[in-house]
């Protein structure tokens, strides 16, 4: 079955960095568009960044442009989110999503907390 597992979350001070990973199994990873979403307490889940099948295109939410970088390694079935210049408002549970046509799958999420 399809499984997405996020890792790399944690507690970091403002201005710090974290690198999230999402490792997929049970699917042909390179044929899926991969995305990172986040959900803060009391807020709706929002798209953070997405990357096309072979990394030809990426998109970012305005709030993270210039600070976050999405990438993928199809040989390792893994997607990454490098987060620099973290702010308290980046605190959320971060989820990865795999999408192909009408099919999508989600990971269980990893907590990112930005606080001094």
C-alpha positions as CSV (number, residue, x, y, z in Angstrom):
1,X,0.0,0.0,0.0
2,X,1.0,3.6,-0.4
3,X,2.9,5.1,2.5
4,X,4.4,8.5,3.0
5,X,6.6,9.1,6.1
6,X,7.7,12.6,7.1
7,X,10.7,13.2,9.4
8,X,12.9,16.1,10.4
9,X,10.6,18.2,12.4
10,X,11.4,19.6,15.8
11,X,11.9,22.7,17.9
12,X,14.0,25.5,16.5
13,X,14.7,29.1,17.5
14,X,13.6,31.9,15.2
15,X,16.0,32.4,12.4
16,X,17.1,28.8,12.5
17,X,16.8,26.0,9.9
18,X,15.3,22.6,9.6
19,X,15.2,20.0,6.8
20,X,12.1,17.9,6.4
21,X,12.1,14.6,4.5
22,X,9.2,12.6,3.1
23,X,10.0,9.1,2.0
24,X,7.4,7.2,-0.1
25,X,6.7,3.6,-0.7
26,X,4.1,1.6,-2.6
27,X,4.0,3.9,-5.5
28,X,6.0,4.9,-8.6
29,X,7.4,8.0,-7.0
30,X,8.8,9.7,-10.1
31,X,5.4,9.8,-11.7
32,X,3.8,11.8,-8.8
33,X,3.7,15.5,-8.2
34,X,4.9,16.0,-4.6
35,X,3.8,18.7,-2.2
36,X,4.3,20.0,1.3
37,X,1.3,21.4,3.2
38,X,1.1,22.7,6.7
39,X,-1.6,23.2,9.3
40,X,-1.3,25.5,12.3
41,X,-3.6,25.2,15.3
42,X,-7.0,26.6,14.5
43,X,-6.2,27.2,10.8
44,X,-6.9,25.4,7.6
45,X,-4.3,23.3,5.9
46,X,-2.3,25.3,3.4
47,X,0.0,24.6,0.5
48,X,3.6,25.4,1.3
49,X,5.4,24.2,-1.9
50,X,5.1,21.7,-4.7
51,X,7.5,20.1,-7.2
52,X,6.8,18.4,-10.5
53,X,7.7,14.8,-11.4
54,X,11.2,15.5,-12.5
55,X,11.8,18.7,-10.7
56,X,11.2,20.8,-13.8
57,X,8.9,23.2,-11.9
58,X,8.3,24.3,-8.3
59,X,5.8,26.5,-6.7
60,X,5.9,28.2,-3.3
61,X,3.4,30.0,-1.1
62,X,4.3,33.7,-0.9
63,X,4.9,33.4,2.8
64,X,7.9,31.1,2.3
65,X,9.4,32.3,-0.9
66,X,13.1,32.9,-0.6
67,X,13.3,31.0,2.7
68,X,12.1,27.5,1.8
69,X,13.4,25.2,-0.9
70,X,11.6,22.1,-2.1
71,X,13.5,19.3,-3.8
72,X,13.2,15.6,-4.6
73,X,15.5,12.6,-5.2
74,X,13.6,10.1,-7.3
75,X,16.3,7.5,-6.9
76,X,15.6,7.6,-3.1
77,X,11.8,8.0,-3.3
78,X,12.3,11.0,-1.1
79,X,11.2,14.7,-1.1
80,X,12.8,17.4,1.0
81,X,11.9,20.8,2.3
82,X,14.8,23.0,3.4
83,X,13.5,25.6,5.7
84,X,15.8,28.6,6.5
85,X,15.0,31.8,8.3
86,X,12.2,30.2,10.3
87,X,9.7,32.4,12.0
88,X,7.2,31.7,14.8
89,X,4.4,31.8,12.2
90,X,5.9,28.8,10.5
91,X,4.9,26.7,13.5
92,X,2.6,24.0,12.2
93,X,2.3,20.3,11.5
94,X,3.9,19.7,8.1
95,X,2.4,17.1,5.8
96,X,3.6,15.7,2.5
97,X,1.3,14.8,-0.3
98,X,1.6,12.7,-3.4
99,X,-0.7,13.5,-6.3
100,X,-1.3,11.9,-9.7
101,X,-4.5,12.6,-11.7
102,X,-7.4,12.1,-9.2
103,X,-5.3,10.1,-6.7
104,X,-3.6,11.6,-3.7
105,X,-2.0,10.3,-0.6
106,X,-0.9,12.0,2.6
107,X,1.7,11.4,5.3
108,X,1.0,11.5,9.0
109,X,2.7,14.8,9.5
110,X,5.7,16.1,11.4
111,X,5.6,19.0,14.0
112,X,7.7,22.1,13.4
113,X,7.8,24.5,16.3
114,X,9.6,27.8,16.0
115,X,10.1,29.4,19.4
116,X,12.7,31.1,21.6
